[in-house]
Amino acid sequence: MEQPGGSAAAAGFMARYLDALTLVERLHRLLLDVIKDEFERVGIIEINPVQALLLFNVGDNEVTAGELKTRGYYQGSNVSYNLKKLVDLGYMHHQRCEIDRRSVRVRLTPKGREVRDLVARLFQTHAKGLQERGVLDMAGIEDIAHALKRLERYWTDQIRYIY
């Protein structure tokens, strides 16, 4: 059945695109649930999964909130709130930048590195399980990563060049 203004193939592509968008959203929420479950299992209740991912993504780097935003990890208001909370709870150090006094640089404390390491071990367990159970092999994960990077590049271009 042909859609107004397009072919059946275009309508089919649109349906698959919408399915993929829904899947990306669901997978992100599911990832947060997996992290939440792991934290409940080990008794970490004072931070949420978004904050745990932030610690994981900062890693061994010293960064500003702006750098986290421009890397595409977080929206501005969310990153500021979560960084403040993580500093207040002792997971991150913060220090005013010597050059630009308006900018604050953050890095993980030993407590923050423990959470980063916990998340890293969780992801290592997942990667091993995916391979051992035959869910994904190297080619499959490379195909997924390549497709998602192309989608990311397309969306980034839409933001930069259309608006």
Rosetta constraint file for C-alpha pairs under 8 A:
AtomPair CA 1 CA 8 HARMONIC 6.13 0.50
AtomPair CA 2 CA 6 HARMONIC 6.84 0.50
AtomPair CA 2 CA 7 HARMONIC 5.40 0.50
AtomPair CA 2 CA 8 HARMONIC 4.73 0.50
AtomPair CA 2 CA 11 HARMONIC 7.58 0.50
AtomPair CA 3 CA 7 HARMONIC 6.16 0.50
AtomPair CA 3 CA 8 HARMONIC 6.38 0.50
AtomPair CA 3 CA 11 HARMONIC 6.42 0.50
AtomPair CA 6 CA 10 HARMONIC 5.93 0.50
AtomPair CA 6 CA 11 HARMONIC 6.80 0.50
AtomPair CA 7 CA 11 HARMONIC 6.28 0.50
AtomPair CA 8 CA 12 HARMONIC 6.07 0.50
AtomPair CA 9 CA 13 HARMONIC 6.14 0.50
AtomPair CA 10 CA 14 HARMONIC 6.12 0.50
AtomPair CA 11 CA 15 HARMONIC 6.21 0.50
AtomPair CA 12 CA 16 HARMONIC 6.30 0.50
AtomPair CA 13 CA 17 HARMONIC 6.05 0.50
AtomPair CA 14 CA 18 HARMONIC 6.19 0.50
AtomPair CA 15 CA 19 HARMONIC 6.23 0.50
AtomPair CA 16 CA 20 HARMONIC 6.12 0.50
AtomPair CA 17 CA 21 HARMONIC 6.23 0.50
AtomPair CA 18 CA 22 HARMONIC 6.22 0.50
AtomPair CA 19 CA 23 HARMONIC 6.15 0.50
AtomPair CA 20 CA 24 HARMONIC 6.17 0.50
AtomPair CA 21 CA 25 HARMONIC 6.39 0.50
AtomPair CA 22 CA 26 HARMONIC 6.14 0.50
AtomPair CA 23 CA 27 HARMONIC 5.91 0.50
AtomPair CA 24 CA 28 HARMONIC 6.24 0.50
AtomPair CA 25 CA 29 HARMONIC 6.39 0.50
AtomPair CA 26 CA 30 HARMONIC 5.98 0.50
AtomPair CA 27 CA 31 HARMONIC 5.99 0.50
AtomPair CA 28 CA 32 HARMONIC 6.40 0.50
AtomPair CA 29 CA 33 HARMONIC 6.30 0.50
AtomPair CA 30 CA 34 HARMONIC 6.15 0.50
AtomPair CA 31 CA 35 HARMONIC 6.31 0.50
AtomPair CA 32 CA 36 HARMONIC 6.08 0.50
AtomPair CA 32 CA 49 HARMONIC 5.36 0.50
AtomPair CA 32 CA 50 HARMONIC 6.94 0.50
AtomPair CA 33 CA 37 HARMONIC 6.08 0.50
AtomPair CA 33 CA 49 HARMONIC 7.56 0.50
AtomPair CA 34 CA 38 HARMONIC 6.29 0.50
AtomPair CA 35 CA 39 HARMONIC 6.16 0.50
AtomPair CA 35 CA 49 HARMONIC 5.70 0.50
AtomPair CA 35 CA 52 HARMONIC 7.95 0.50
AtomPair CA 35 CA 119 HARMONIC 7.41 0.50
AtomPair CA 36 CA 40 HARMONIC 6.16 0.50
AtomPair CA 36 CA 48 HARMONIC 6.93 0.50
AtomPair CA 36 CA 49 HARMONIC 5.61 0.50
AtomPair CA 37 CA 41 HARMONIC 6.13 0.50
AtomPair CA 38 CA 42 HARMONIC 6.41 0.50
AtomPair CA 38 CA 122 HARMONIC 7.95 0.50
AtomPair CA 39 CA 43 HARMONIC 5.87 0.50
AtomPair CA 39 CA 44 HARMONIC 4.88 0.50
AtomPair CA 39 CA 45 HARMONIC 6.77 0.50
AtomPair CA 40 CA 44 HARMONIC 5.86 0.50
AtomPair CA 40 CA 45 HARMONIC 6.51 0.50
AtomPair CA 47 CA 51 HARMONIC 6.17 0.50
AtomPair CA 47 CA 52 HARMONIC 6.92 0.50
AtomPair CA 47 CA 86 HARMONIC 7.81 0.50
AtomPair CA 48 CA 52 HARMONIC 6.31 0.50
AtomPair CA 49 CA 53 HARMONIC 6.17 0.50
AtomPair CA 50 CA 54 HARMONIC 6.23 0.50
AtomPair CA 51 CA 55 HARMONIC 6.31 0.50
AtomPair CA 51 CA 82 HARMONIC 6.16 0.50
AtomPair CA 51 CA 83 HARMONIC 7.99 0.50
AtomPair CA 51 CA 86 HARMONIC 7.38 0.50
AtomPair CA 52 CA 56 HARMONIC 6.23 0.50
AtomPair CA 52 CA 115 HARMONIC 6.68 0.50
AtomPair CA 52 CA 116 HARMONIC 6.99 0.50
AtomPair CA 52 CA 119 HARMONIC 7.34 0.50
AtomPair CA 53 CA 57 HARMONIC 5.99 0.50
AtomPair CA 53 CA 116 HARMONIC 7.85 0.50
AtomPair CA 53 CA 119 HARMONIC 7.64 0.50
AtomPair CA 54 CA 58 HARMONIC 6.13 0.50
AtomPair CA 54 CA 73 HARMONIC 7.96 0.50
AtomPair CA 55 CA 59 HARMONIC 6.25 0.50
AtomPair CA 55 CA 108 HARMONIC 7.13 0.50
AtomPair CA 55 CA 112 HARMONIC 6.45 0.50
AtomPair CA 55 CA 113 HARMONIC 7.55 0.50
AtomPair CA 55 CA 115 HARMONIC 7.12 0.50
AtomPair CA 55 CA 116 HARMONIC 5.58 0.50
AtomPair CA 56 CA 115 HARMONIC 7.53 0.50
AtomPair CA 56 CA 116 HARMONIC 4.49 0.50
AtomPair CA 56 CA 117 HARMONIC 7.63 0.50
AtomPair CA 56 CA 119 HARMONIC 6.65 0.50
AtomPair CA 56 CA 120 HARMONIC 7.23 0.50
AtomPair CA 58 CA 62 HARMONIC 7.29 0.50
AtomPair CA 58 CA 63 HARMONIC 7.23 0.50
AtomPair CA 58 CA 107 HARMONIC 7.23 0.50
AtomPair CA 58 CA 108 HARMONIC 7.55 0.50
AtomPair CA 59 CA 108 HARMONIC 7.23 0.50
AtomPair CA 59 CA 113 HARMONIC 7.38 0.50
AtomPair CA 59 CA 116 HARMONIC 6.68 0.50
AtomPair CA 60 CA 107 HARMONIC 7.23 0.50
AtomPair CA 60 CA 108 HARMONIC 7.12 0.50
AtomPair CA 61 CA 107 HARMONIC 6.34 0.50
AtomPair CA 62 CA 105 HARMONIC 6.24 0.50
AtomPair CA 62 CA 106 HARMONIC 5.46 0.50
AtomPair CA 62 CA 107 HARMONIC 4.68 0.50
AtomPair CA 62 CA 108 HARMONIC 7.93 0.50
AtomPair CA 63 CA 67 HARMONIC 6.17 0.50
AtomPair CA 63 CA 68 HARMONIC 7.14 0.50
AtomPair CA 63 CA 105 HARMONIC 5.20 0.50
AtomPair CA 63 CA 106 HARMONIC 5.42 0.50
AtomPair CA 63 CA 107 HARMONIC 6.70 0.50
AtomPair CA 64 CA 68 HARMONIC 6.60 0.50
AtomPair CA 64 CA 103 HARMONIC 6.90 0.50
AtomPair CA 64 CA 104 HARMONIC 5.81 0.50
AtomPair CA 64 CA 105 HARMONIC 4.58 0.50
AtomPair CA 64 CA 106 HARMONIC 6.10 0.50
AtomPair CA 65 CA 69 HARMONIC 6.29 0.50
AtomPair CA 65 CA 76 HARMONIC 7.49 0.50
AtomPair CA 65 CA 79 HARMONIC 6.29 0.50
AtomPair CA 65 CA 80 HARMONIC 6.41 0.50
AtomPair CA 65 CA 83 HARMONIC 7.65 0.50
AtomPair CA 65 CA 104 HARMONIC 7.53 0.50
AtomPair CA 65 CA 105 HARMONIC 7.56 0.50
AtomPair CA 66 CA 70 HARMONIC 6.10 0.50
AtomPair CA 66 CA 76 HARMONIC 7.40 0.50
AtomPair CA 67 CA 71 HARMONIC 6.06 0.50
AtomPair CA 68 CA 72 HARMONIC 6.64 0.50
AtomPair CA 68 CA 73 HARMONIC 5.87 0.50
AtomPair CA 68 CA 74 HARMONIC 6.45 0.50
AtomPair CA 68 CA 79 HARMONIC 7.55 0.50
AtomPair CA 69 CA 73 HARMONIC 5.85 0.50
AtomPair CA 69 CA 74 HARMONIC 5.08 0.50
AtomPair CA 69 CA 75 HARMONIC 5.79 0.50
AtomPair CA 69 CA 76 HARMONIC 6.05 0.50
AtomPair CA 69 CA 79 HARMONIC 7.30 0.50
AtomPair CA 74 CA 78 HARMONIC 6.55 0.50
AtomPair CA 74 CA 79 HARMONIC 5.73 0.50
AtomPair CA 75 CA 79 HARMONIC 6.08 0.50
AtomPair CA 76 CA 80 HARMONIC 6.28 0.50
AtomPair CA 77 CA 81 HARMONIC 6.22 0.50
AtomPair CA 78 CA 82 HARMONIC 6.07 0.50
AtomPair CA 79 CA 83 HARMONIC 5.88 0.50
AtomPair CA 80 CA 84 HARMONIC 6.15 0.50
AtomPair CA 81 CA 85 HARMONIC 6.25 0.50
AtomPair CA 82 CA 86 HARMONIC 6.09 0.50
AtomPair CA 83 CA 87 HARMONIC 6.09 0.50
AtomPair CA 83 CA 92 HARMONIC 7.70 0.50
AtomPair CA 84 CA 88 HARMONIC 6.09 0.50
AtomPair CA 85 CA 89 HARMONIC 6.16 0.50
AtomPair CA 86 CA 90 HARMONIC 6.19 0.50
AtomPair CA 86 CA 91 HARMONIC 5.12 0.50
AtomPair CA 86 CA 92 HARMONIC 5.74 0.50
AtomPair CA 87 CA 91 HARMONIC 5.75 0.50
AtomPair CA 87 CA 92 HARMONIC 4.66 0.50
AtomPair CA 87 CA 93 HARMONIC 5.95 0.50
AtomPair CA 87 CA 94 HARMONIC 6.86 0.50
AtomPair CA 90 CA 109 HARMONIC 6.93 0.50
AtomPair CA 90 CA 111 HARMONIC 6.91 0.50
AtomPair CA 90 CA 112 HARMONIC 7.50 0.50
AtomPair CA 91 CA 108 HARMONIC 6.01 0.50
AtomPair CA 91 CA 109 HARMONIC 5.34 0.50
AtomPair CA 91 CA 110 HARMONIC 7.39 0.50
AtomPair CA 91 CA 111 HARMONIC 5.28 0.50
AtomPair CA 91 CA 112 HARMONIC 4.10 0.50
AtomPair CA 91 CA 113 HARMONIC 7.79 0.50
AtomPair CA 92 CA 106 HARMONIC 6.36 0.50
AtomPair CA 92 CA 107 HARMONIC 5.47 0.50
AtomPair CA 92 CA 108 HARMONIC 4.35 0.50
AtomPair CA 92 CA 109 HARMONIC 4.96 0.50
AtomPair CA 92 CA 111 HARMONIC 7.98 0.50
AtomPair CA 92 CA 112 HARMONIC 6.10 0.50
AtomPair CA 93 CA 106 HARMONIC 5.49 0.50
AtomPair CA 93 CA 107 HARMONIC 5.41 0.50
AtomPair CA 93 CA 108 HARMONIC 6.12 0.50
AtomPair CA 93 CA 109 HARMONIC 6.04 0.50
AtomPair CA 94 CA 104 HARMONIC 6.36 0.50
AtomPair CA 94 CA 105 HARMONIC 5.59 0.50
AtomPair CA 94 CA 106 HARMONIC 4.40 0.50
AtomPair CA 94 CA 107 HARMONIC 6.70 0.50
AtomPair CA 95 CA 104 HARMONIC 5.47 0.50
AtomPair CA 95 CA 105 HARMONIC 5.35 0.50
AtomPair CA 95 CA 106 HARMONIC 6.50 0.50
AtomPair CA 96 CA 100 HARMONIC 7.80 0.50
AtomPair CA 96 CA 101 HARMONIC 5.72 0.50
AtomPair CA 96 CA 102 HARMONIC 7.16 0.50
AtomPair CA 96 CA 103 HARMONIC 5.94 0.50
AtomPair CA 96 CA 104 HARMONIC 4.38 0.50
AtomPair CA 96 CA 105 HARMONIC 6.14 0.50
AtomPair CA 97 CA 101 HARMONIC 5.37 0.50
AtomPair CA 97 CA 102 HARMONIC 7.39 0.50
AtomPair CA 97 CA 103 HARMONIC 5.52 0.50
AtomPair CA 97 CA 104 HARMONIC 5.56 0.50
AtomPair CA 97 CA 105 HARMONIC 6.16 0.50
AtomPair CA 108 CA 112 HARMONIC 4.98 0.50
AtomPair CA 108 CA 113 HARMONIC 5.89 0.50
AtomPair CA 109 CA 113 HARMONIC 6.18 0.50
AtomPair CA 110 CA 114 HARMONIC 6.31 0.50
AtomPair CA 111 CA 115 HARMONIC 6.74 0.50
AtomPair CA 112 CA 116 HARMONIC 6.23 0.50
AtomPair CA 113 CA 117 HARMONIC 5.98 0.50
AtomPair CA 114 CA 118 HARMONIC 6.18 0.50
AtomPair CA 115 CA 119 HARMONIC 6.26 0.50
AtomPair CA 116 CA 120 HARMONIC 6.14 0.50
AtomPair CA 117 CA 121 HARMONIC 6.11 0.50
AtomPair CA 118 CA 122 HARMONIC 6.24 0.50
AtomPair CA 119 CA 123 HARMONIC 6.24 0.50
AtomPair CA 120 CA 124 HARMONIC 6.14 0.50
AtomPair CA 121 CA 125 HARMONIC 6.12 0.50
AtomPair CA 122 CA 126 HARMONIC 6.32 0.50
AtomPair CA 123 CA 127 HARMONIC 6.13 0.50
AtomPair CA 124 CA 128 HARMONIC 6.17 0.50
AtomPair CA 125 CA 129 HARMONIC 6.08 0.50
AtomPair CA 126 CA 130 HARMONIC 6.05 0.50
AtomPair CA 127 CA 131 HARMONIC 6.43 0.50
AtomPair CA 128 CA 132 HARMONIC 6.04 0.50
AtomPair CA 129 CA 133 HARMONIC 5.86 0.50
AtomPair CA 130 CA 134 HARMONIC 6.11 0.50
AtomPair CA 130 CA 135 HARMONIC 4.95 0.50
AtomPair CA 130 CA 136 HARMONIC 5.53 0.50
AtomPair CA 130 CA 137 HARMONIC 7.60 0.50
AtomPair CA 131 CA 135 HARMONIC 6.20 0.50
AtomPair CA 131 CA 136 HARMONIC 5.59 0.50
AtomPair CA 131 CA 137 HARMONIC 5.62 0.50
AtomPair CA 136 CA 140 HARMONIC 5.43 0.50
AtomPair CA 136 CA 141 HARMONIC 6.21 0.50
AtomPair CA 137 CA 141 HARMONIC 6.30 0.50
AtomPair CA 138 CA 142 HARMONIC 6.06 0.50
AtomPair CA 139 CA 143 HARMONIC 6.10 0.50
AtomPair CA 140 CA 144 HARMONIC 6.30 0.50
AtomPair CA 141 CA 145 HARMONIC 6.07 0.50
AtomPair CA 142 CA 146 HARMONIC 5.93 0.50
AtomPair CA 143 CA 147 HARMONIC 6.11 0.50
AtomPair CA 144 CA 148 HARMONIC 6.11 0.50
AtomPair CA 145 CA 149 HARMONIC 6.07 0.50
AtomPair CA 146 CA 150 HARMONIC 6.29 0.50
AtomPair CA 147 CA 151 HARMONIC 6.30 0.50
AtomPair CA 148 CA 152 HARMONIC 6.05 0.50
AtomPair CA 149 CA 153 HARMONIC 6.08 0.50
AtomPair CA 150 CA 154 HARMONIC 6.18 0.50
AtomPair CA 151 CA 155 HARMONIC 6.19 0.50
AtomPair CA 152 CA 156 HARMONIC 6.01 0.50
AtomPair CA 153 CA 157 HARMONIC 6.11 0.50
AtomPair CA 154 CA 158 HARMONIC 6.31 0.50
AtomPair CA 155 CA 159 HARMONIC 6.41 0.50
AtomPair CA 156 CA 160 HARMONIC 6.20 0.50
AtomPair CA 157 CA 161 HARMONIC 5.71 0.50
AtomPair CA 157 CA 162 HARMONIC 7.67 0.50
AtomPair CA 158 CA 162 HARMONIC 5.34 0.50
AtomPair CA 158 CA 163 HARMONIC 7.35 0.50
AtomPair CA 159 CA 163 HARMONIC 5.92 0.50
